[in-house]
Amino acid sequence: MTLFGRRNVLLAMFVVAAVTPFLVNDYYLFIANTILIYVLLSIGLNVLVGYTGQLAFANAAMFGIGAYTTGLLQVRLGWPFWLAFPSGAVIATAVGLAISLPALRLKGLYLAVSTLAFAQFTQWAFLNWETVTYGAGGFKTPPISFAPLPFSKEIGLYYLSLLFVVVLFVLAQNAVRSRFGRAFVAVRDSEIAAQSLGVDLLRYKALAFGISGFYAGIAGGLYSALLNFVSPEGYDLFQMVLQKSMIVVGGLGSIVGSILGAGAIVVILEALRAVKGVQEIAFGAILVGFVLFMPGGIAGFLKAKLRGWEEPLHRTQGGRPPPSTLVTPSEKSEVRS
Amino acid sequence: MELFTYLLLSGLTTGSLYALIALGIVVVNKSTGMINFAHGELFMFSGFVAWMLHVQMGMGYLPSFAIAVAVGFLLGAVTNLIAARPMRNADVVGLVLATIGLAFVFRGAARVIWGGKGDYLSFPPITSPDPVTIAGIMVIPQQIAVLAGAIVIMLVFAAFFRLTRAGKMMQATADNAKASRLVGIRIDRIYMLSFGTGAAIAAAAAVLMAPLTLLYPDMGFSFFIKGFAAAVLGGLTSLPGAVLGGFCIGVIEALAGGYISSSFMEVSAFIVIMFVLVLRPTGLLSFGKLRQV
């Protein structure tokens, strides 16, 4: 175990995150909370895109569905947050599972475009289904309280987010190392080979979509509580590109990378908040730059430079499966002649 | 009946624009096997260039049209150089993300350059705005001009593709890239030409469309999705299919907007994409062709 190995760095990050509320003002606490929420989003998306190789663009929509469900159940039906929040996550997960059905028939570009169309459809529903969603103006959600606990709303929500990040991080980290993770990677590297090994494509694709939907739903519920406001703009294509940038910058197929990517992107986003055009140029350029010159992302870089960052099943250079000297059944070229 | 003919005509007009955008997507996909996700942004950017030349600098419509198309061609070639060419042998995730990144750069650039003048820019009409009645049907001359212009562009493109040397080389590359390389066609150049041509067609569509509607930096994506819906409807590699698909999407959209609710105009294309991709991924014009694994 080296000093700057992954485990030590993660522990240090956790300690910093745990004491943050005592050290910073409300604005920085808000930023820190935003980072935690994006960490959840990018971990879920990375399981889907980085590990399972499903290029889907519906994550922002599922994030929005989580936020809208949590908010609307409170406002329309008067449910308490503690009931509305898990319901939002459940509905987002259900939507994720539903999207996986066409995904079984579609690959690559086609999947990308059909999920983009789904995302636009969701956005349209948020905007135009006014009798339910309050349309373009959005709506305010009631402030949540942590009544029996001695926390203010900000600090309570921060620790709630941190709790979810820690639990869901450990869950994802363990899942990708288990047979699920190996099945995901097998699906990514070659569907035919995966099937011939007995990996049930429908099941594992649905599982990956469900996981990303669940993470996005949790993040959405927390986000609606953080902002106390839900409106369609937060869940548009820019949001999607933001999340994609996070996993590309952090490293596709790396759970730790998702944390680093989310942190880096939120900080840059806040620094450029003044001008939307400049934000777009910066993100576009970051995305292109990382895809072209650092396809392994920050995690790939750290893995190459520092000891103790090795990750099982991590995607290497060029977004392709690592060349192995052994001829494994998952070799793409062998199967696709 | 009057409403129907009116909707049909305006559907055909916007459909002709979608057909042009779809044509650009198909040209790129046919010869390179890639989808340029920045296509809509190239369309938007060229429209803004034409606006700058025509409105701000007072140039005539036709010269602005020509320059905007040339700029579109250049930007398409640049897209190929930056995002597509290095990604040719990488997997599809990298390619899509690279072109999307570039799309956002274009969008941000348009917002920085032209966004300060109010996000929506209007382009003066090139014909008189008053409707005229031809054979009992109310017609807006601008729509006829757009429709005619789009058809001329399609014919010019078809002639280019069939008759010129460059067009024939593009066809050969689309058919079999390896064999084309063997007979001495420079594939890299053909790829660049395809990206450029696709973007040039999109640019032509943008300048044709500009007098009908407003220009704004976010318009690219929704036109891209509709053009893509049209291309998918036609099967993604068929040029006549793309044109047919474009007209279909335009008419469906106009009828949905007229008879159901105007908010359905925006969403009908997405519904078409989802259904076609899930139910009939090979497109309208393919009969009994099997999908390749």
Contacts between the chains, C-beta under 8 A, distances in Angstrom:
chain1	res1	chain2	res2	distance
A	49	B	93	6.7
A	53	B	91	7.8
A	53	B	93	7.0
A	55	B	92	6.4
A	55	B	93	5.2
A	55	B	96	6.0
A	102	B	274	7.3
A	102	B	277	6.9
A	102	B	278	4.6
A	105	B	277	8.0
A	105	B	278	6.3
A	105	B	281	7.0
A	106	B	277	5.9
A	106	B	278	7.4
A	106	B	281	7.1
A	108	B	92	4.1
A	109	B	35	5.1
A	109	B	92	6.0
A	109	B	96	6.8
A	110	B	277	5.6
A	110	B	281	6.5
A	112	B	92	7.8
A	112	B	96	5.4
A	113	B	35	7.5
A	113	B	225	7.9
A	113	B	228	5.8
A	113	B	232	7.3
A	113	B	273	6.5
A	113	B	277	7.2
A	114	B	273	6.2
A	114	B	274	5.6
A	114	B	277	4.5
A	114	B	278	7.1
A	116	B	225	6.8
A	117	B	225	6.4
A	117	B	229	7.6
A	117	B	269	7.8
A	117	B	270	4.1
A	117	B	271	8.0
A	117	B	273	4.2
A	117	B	274	5.4
A	118	B	270	7.4
A	118	B	274	6.5
A	120	B	222	7.7
A	120	B	225	6.3
A	120	B	267	7.6
A	120	B	270	5.1
A	121	B	267	6.0
A	121	B	270	4.6
A	121	B	271	7.1
A	121	B	274	7.4
A	124	B	263	7.6
A	124	B	266	5.7
A	124	B	267	4.6
A	124	B	270	7.3
A	128	B	263	4.5
A	128	B	267	7.9
A	192	B	293	7.2
A	237	B	221	6.2
A	238	B	104	7.9
A	241	B	100	6.2
A	241	B	101	7.8
A	241	B	104	6.0
A	244	B	97	6.0
A	244	B	100	7.3
A	245	B	101	7.9
A	248	B	97	6.0
A	252	B	93	7.2
A	275	B	112	7.3
A	276	B	108	7.6
A	276	B	111	6.2
A	277	B	107	8.0
A	277	B	108	4.5
A	277	B	109	7.2
A	277	B	110	7.7
A	277	B	111	3.4
A	277	B	112	3.8
A	277	B	115	5.9
A	277	B	217	7.7
A	278	B	108	6.5
A	278	B	112	6.5
A	279	B	108	7.0
A	280	B	104	4.7
A	280	B	105	7.3
A	280	B	107	5.3
A	280	B	108	3.0
A	280	B	111	6.7
A	281	B	104	7.3
A	281	B	105	5.3
A	281	B	108	3.6
A	281	B	109	6.1
A	281	B	112	7.0
A	282	B	108	7.6
A	283	B	101	7.4
A	283	B	104	5.7
A	283	B	108	8.0
A	284	B	100	7.8
A	284	B	101	4.5
A	284	B	102	6.2
A	284	B	103	6.9
A	284	B	104	3.2
A	284	B	105	3.6
A	284	B	106	7.7
A	284	B	107	7.6
A	284	B	108	6.3
A	285	B	101	7.0
A	285	B	105	5.8
A	286	B	101	7.4
A	287	B	97	5.8
A	287	B	98	7.3
A	287	B	100	6.7
A	287	B	101	3.1
A	287	B	104	7.2
A	288	B	82	6.7
A	288	B	83	6.2
A	288	B	98	5.3
A	288	B	101	3.8
A	288	B	102	5.7
A	288	B	105	7.2
A	289	B	101	8.0
A	291	B	87	7.3
A	291	B	94	5.1
A	291	B	97	5.0
A	291	B	98	4.5
A	291	B	101	6.7
A	292	B	82	7.9
A	292	B	83	7.9
A	292	B	86	5.5
A	292	B	87	7.6
A	292	B	98	6.5
A	295	B	90	7.5
A	295	B	94	6.6
A	318	B	90	5.3
A	318	B	94	7.4
A	319	B	90	5.5
A	319	B	91	5.2
A	319	B	93	5.7
A	319	B	94	4.8
A	320	B	90	6.9
A	320	B	91	6.1
A	336	B	293	7.9
